[in-house]
Amino acid sequence: MQLSKRIQQITTDGSDGWEILYKSRAMIAKGQDVLELTIGEHDIRTDPKILAAMHQSALGGHTGYASVPGTPELRRAVAARVQERTGVPTSHKNVLITPGGQAGLFAAILCATDPGDGVVHLDPYYATYPTSIRAASCVPMPIKTGPENDFQPSAADLATRPEGARAFLMNSPNNPTGNVYSTETIEAVAEYVQNNDLTLISDEVYDTQIWSGAHVSPRALPNMAERTIVIGSMSKSHAMTGSRIGWVIAPEGAIENMIDLATNTTYGVAGFVQDAALFALSQGEVFEEKIAASFKRRREIALSILQGFPNIPMIAPRGGMYLMLDVRKTGLSGIEFANRLLDERSIAVMPGESFGDSAAGHIRVAMTITDDRFGDALRGLCEYAESLMHG
């Protein structure tokens, strides 16, 4: 079969950076006890009350084709949630329900660009950003940030516009760094976007997991609502990762065109899943805080443990479910360290290089196992890193 250039260029080097995950899963399948701190998957499952609502909806007959843009009830609920939390007037006409945040991201990129256009994004980045951009036949244009500035882009980082850029993709709270971009950073990005006449794609799927500071949606800044597309999801906020349900918030005209795209790609989301999401949203912020509580708790555990390992720097995460640890003093790359840690200590983490050049020599640690096992894994990781430094 003659494969298209488009499909072959998604992962340009034949790798998408997930080899450690696959390797650790293979070890677990063989019966090995691996402390897995790789992907952002809650250690709890979807709440039984949400599953009961899904079950009841399915038994009640909501198993046929659902409305492609999303059910009117869910679109209105998402719009109300966004308006209440950001202050930006939002109606159901600004909402498209998608099969997860990833589908929303891809739709947003296709909405904002034409083939060959550039998409500026901050480095470090979530691993699917450059691959999604290339899947849309566009060009990733990373702006590097550094640990010396808490991985926040400086004015100098944002000083120039790459030739051919049409969109800017950002993610706060940030995966992989755990950063929550400051108001000053968000304002600088908004100014950059406006000065260069770009569309801003704002991935806000971790907006319920804020440990320090406050989440600022760039859509809420002056003159930004008409040039911003926001990605949201039930995966992180409600532990509904496998249900595949999220949304896109955008100007009405953009949503109308993305509905056309959805008609020809996903054809919507199962009605019983949408009904479960509607029920989940009705549980309010108290429920969302309950889902987020374990990551806030493990952040404190991590801060306490890392006080005893000054040679392993960490920027304290302000949000999300991840830690970024600097292991450069071991003399190893993040990839080398992660592989050896898995082989020798049965602890699985993601190498920073999976998330861009700026994270080289770092590892991303997901705070996604029970508190006691997480503490054991983090201590074991740090002790192993110290042994390499002094070995």
C-alpha positions, 0 to 999 in steps of 0.5 A: 500500500502506498501510504500518504505523506501526511500519515507518515509524517505524524511521528517524524522520527518513528517515535512518539516518546511513549516507549517507557510506558509500553515497556512498563506495561509489558513488565506488569503483564508478566507479573512484575510489580512496577511502580508506574508514574507515567501517564495522567490516569487517576488511580481511582475509577469513574465515580459509581454515581456517574456510571449509574447515570450512564447506565440508566441513560443507556437502558432508557434508550439514549443509544442511537445517534446523538446530536453531532454538536452535542445534546442541547442540555450538555452544551448549555451546561458547559456554556454556563460552567465556562461563563460562571468561571471566566466571566465571559458571555458564553452560550450553547452556540459557543460549545461543541461536544467532542470525544475527549480533549484530544479530538477537540484539539485536533478540530481546533488546529484544523479550524485555525490553520491551512495545510503548511501553516505554522502553529507556535507552541511552548516547549515543554509541551504535551507529547501530542502537540507536535504530532497533532499539528503535523497530522493536520499537515501543519508545521510545529514551531516550538518556543523554548522555555527554561527551568531558570524561568520556571518554564514560563516564556519571557518577553524575549522568548516571545519577541519574534514571529516565525514566518508562516505562523497562523496559530498559537497553542498553549496549555495552563495548568501545564503538562508536563511541568505542573506550571500555572502560567502567571497573569503576566505570562498570559497577558504577554501571550495575548499581546503576542497573538494580537500583534501577530494576528494569530488564533490562540488555542488554549488547552485548559483540561487541568483547570480544576487542579490549581495548587498555587496561584489562579487559573486565568483563561486567555479568552477572558482578556480584552479582545481575546474571546473572538480569537481564542479556542478553548479545549476542555475535558471531563477526563481530568476534572471528573476521572472520566478518561475512558468515557472520551468526552470533552468540548471546544469553546469558540466563536459561533462561526468557528463552532458552526464550521467545526460541527461540519468537521465533526459530521465528517469525522467523529459524528458526535459522542454517544448520548448516554456518555453525554448524559453521564457528563451532564450528571457529573457537571451537576455535582458542582465544584465540591465533587471536582475538588474531591477528584483533585484532592489526591494530587494536591495531597501528593504534591505536599508529599513530594515537596516534603520528600524532595527537601531531603534531596537538594541535588534533584531540583524541582519547580514546585508544581502549581497545578495538574498531576505531575512533577518535573524533576531535574536529573542532569546531575546524574550525568544521564539524559532523561531517556537514559535515566528513565530506562535505567530506573525502570530496569534496575528499580522497577519505577516507571517515569516519562523522560523529559525528552518526550515533551521537547528539547527544553525538558531534556535531562528532566523526568516527568513523574505522574502523581497517580498511584496511592499515597504510600506507593507514591511516597515509596516510588519517589524516595526510591527514585531520588535515592537511585539518582543520588547513587548515580551522582556519587557512584 
